[in-house]
Amino acid sequence: MEEDKDLGRVLEIHEALREISRLWVQGEDWEEAAAERLREEAVLLNHRRYFRSIPAYRAVAEDAGLGEDIPDTEVIKTDLMFATDIFKSYDPVLIDNAEWQEMTSWLKTVFTGDLPGDYSDVKNLEEWIERLTAAELNIMTSSGTSGQYSFVPRDNNTRMGLMMNSALVFQPFFGKVLENISEYDAAIMNFKGGSAGVQAASNSIANIVQHSYCLYDMVMPADAVRILQRGPRNDEERTFIDEFDRVMTREKDQRYEVMLDNIRASLKNGQKILMQSACYQLKELCKKAVEQGGLILPEGSILLFGGGWKTFEGEKMEKSELIDLIEAAFGLKGESAVEGYSMIEMNTMMTCCSQARFHIPPLMEPIVFDEDLTPIDGTGTAGIFGFLDPFALSYPGFLVSGDEIRLWHGDCPCGRKGYAIDGEIRRVAGKEVKGCGGIMASVKA
């Protein structure tokens, strides 16, 4: 079958791009032109696959007068880019009314596969996601301050691509950690369970270390923001809101103290620490640690942080100040404190170097758009971040985000070359805060 042939070739290209990216990760010479050719071939093959199997994509292509075959990726950049809002293009009333068969029908419009079966007896969002997982479809969610969720559907190939790509990007930082994982405990500045994008990463870390402890001792339900925005409808939702208020408000300071006590217990047992945190939580924890004289972590400990300041602009610190605070609190500096950037619609991660640049792996192609969503040529220009992601096999991977960036290209003093996001990443004016920032905004509303 033509689809099997196209998919097989795209998977071959994935491996070739990862081989190039291994050189990039290690700071060795790599062929940028070869990566560009491979990405373009995969993107054009994916265009053909999307056209055949994703109704929403085919409709946009046909409106633009395009068919299965197009000459180059410039056509995609001009006519076939999708806002990430495509993943929340359903009617939210369907969720309010528990019309999960209709939600499944909507999902099929942005997904390459089929979802047979009856979902009409599903009771809530959590069960819907579980049923889709049982059908070998991984749903990654993100919620904005409006409570309108994004649902990104990954088949097994796309999910494996995300995992392998992220592991590759973090290999310089986490390689030794993974080799000696039994020596590590994890300090996770998140909830102890949930299905949101960052939470999924937290869950993965908790599953591989010797011991783990979370800042918040409760599971975050999939529909958390929606419940917080509209208020409870039953006893279960009332219990959740009370628990949320407990950990986020009534016990806020206590939760940080418990986290520091847990870290001390790990150190007493001879364990190194693998810490994951959002910026605003990290600031709070570091300040408390400094007030208590600092808590120097053993060599080999590592911190992964990111997410920006989102709804916490009033508490924002300059990056240099935060780095100094991390060192004062935990003794972590250089490559022991790694800032990352990604989004649930993307199938890789980026890490920030000493030059305050988020380096973009050769795995994907970045694009900058102006306010009219016209591609801007050249680098050094600020605009809206878009990308062509050849690893998005099960959903449209030609996307325009809600983030503003300045795209850079060249040889960085840190040792990497290619594309990078230079400096701070901001949300486009008027775009809602996504992810954990959306949850935290519900506390402040």
JOQUISUL-V902051 format. One record per helix or strand of 3 or more residues. SS is the DSSP state (hx for helix, st for strand). FROM is the first residue (numbers start at 1). TO is the last residue. Records with the same first field share a line. If there is no record, write none. Layout:
SS=FROM-TO / FROM-TO
//
This chain:
hx=2-25 / 32-53 / 55-63 / 73-79 / 84-88 / 93-96 / 100-108 / 125-134 / 156-179 / 181-183 / 197-208 / 224-230 / 235-250 / 252-268 / 279-291 / 310-315 / 319-330 / 334-336 / 435-444
st=138-143 / 149-154 / 184-193 / 211-219 / 272-278 / 302-306 / 337-341 / 350-352 / 357-359 / 364-369 / 382-389 / 398-411 / 417-422
//
